[in-house]
């Protein structure tokens, strides 16, 4: 495999980590949605590139799903939901943006330190891809815990999913990648439909344990 | 291969049929018929075992889970018939939702059977995900704020859990790829276990951490259990029974499969201590949390966390004896807990509440239900002569011989849990009757069939069963 092909693959994977950081500091709903569409676009490009250099045409399906469903359909649907529910105010993070970014940098360093030494055998392509993918997954988890709002949690989850797709396509020759990405898309679609159907505004301000305990009458 | 096909196709076809058929009385019967056929095919697998293919496998480990799973699936569908009839009567469910409920029930059975039968780690992951989705939909079926909240929480935590599990699965594939080569073989169980000694231990270690956390979320191990009590309390009771009795086992089964791969590799981290710590933490945590519960279904959900902790602990200790006890405990817990949920479901229906402060004197107002609950609690806390006494006793004594400190911690938490449940039972079952005394239209056959099996196991275990479990236990260690 020539150098250029590897460099481009790394460019896309590294770009995905950068976009994950951009997701972390968004404080407006619509901004968050646009950045997520960008996230999906980058992952789709990355998968398409992998399909090209690995000569694995079935991966183009995964790329197309990522592009159509996650870069267009879901952001548009969420946009409409947000307008209809009237929740397009600023997002209140649980922790300050500064601390979140610092924690994010720490997580990326952690995942590189964990992945690079142990994947020495796995080949150059898979190595860096996995380190980047783990960073994206951890950043997505960070986003899910540092936001109270349900829509941003869903976006955090979908960015985790993008990281997983990056990892799965980086593992050369992995079977069932397309099936797994389809299964994941169903999951995501269901989450979005869920928000839309429930349509109960205050319910989606929080998934706090305490809130639920109040419903249950287990706490005053 | 025909029988395997029946186990997978019958639930899939019934799900499609039940989604179309409008009439609610025949659909409940069709649901029972579907699960009965699946059970028959599963029992048939005991006699004839197909050769493993690239996607499906029947081996000594998963056959235990499949028979147990289809059996509880069948009895729960019988219970579900009478439970759902009442829900329709009081108008908590409309006929449209009922169709949805039955279709989802069969889809769940399909997903669980597929997860248990799959020979491919990726396919198993997809099946566990499908099972998660269907249960999420069923937990939220009542549409009350609390039910939606519980479904949402289960959804988020469950999705994060399966996302982590997928990352672990990818890492396992990577570890296998450099040895086995690309393609389906690098994801097949039988190949993975066979070639595991040659895998890169560092990759396997990292993979197992992700898999344990990911599938451990679905097992309901503390501190990843937060979804479990809410999902149990807010969904329809047949779903609570299936969740506790079956779905937690399926997730545990996934952990066990990967544990076998780990222990076959001499350079890899020993998976036992990790499982022992998570298991013990769950037992200690859940047994103390039992005291603060006010909702009857939540209380038994915490008891499920406790028992999944015990089972994980036993498998983590490893060795033929502890594995045997773990398998036995898993089987008996599934039977007992689902029977308890059958009772609790009818109790909550006749009393119209799940708050324990408003349920009193059940043995006076509803003798059969009340004594059923007493029997269930006696069984679940591990009092003799019920079977759980024996499996807990085996786990404790085998641990005492090897790690006395852990055994003391486990034993004490079991006693704490026993105290909490008996305390609550006293209020629920005895004293003056309180609230509604109208008779329950219940089907008691599933409840007492389960209890009879649990009692029978406590008094006399058939030698064939013992030999079978011993064989599986040695395979696991």
Interface residues (C-beta under 8 A of the other chain):
Chain A: X114 X115 X117 X118 X119 X121 X122 X126 X130 X133 X134 X137 X141 X144 X150 X153 X157 X160 X161 X164 X167 X168 X171 X172 X173 X174 X175 X176 X179 X180 X183 X184 X186 X187 X190 X191 X194 X198 X200 X203 X207 X209 X211 X212 X215 X216 X217 X218
Chain B: X120 X122 X123 X125 X126 X129 X130 X133 X145 X146 X148 X149 X150 X151 X152 X153 X155 X156 X159 X160 X163 X164 X166 X167 X170 X171 X173 X174 X177 X178 X182 X183 X184 X186 X187 X200 X202 X203 X205 X206 X226 X230 X233 X292 X293 X294 X295 X298 X355
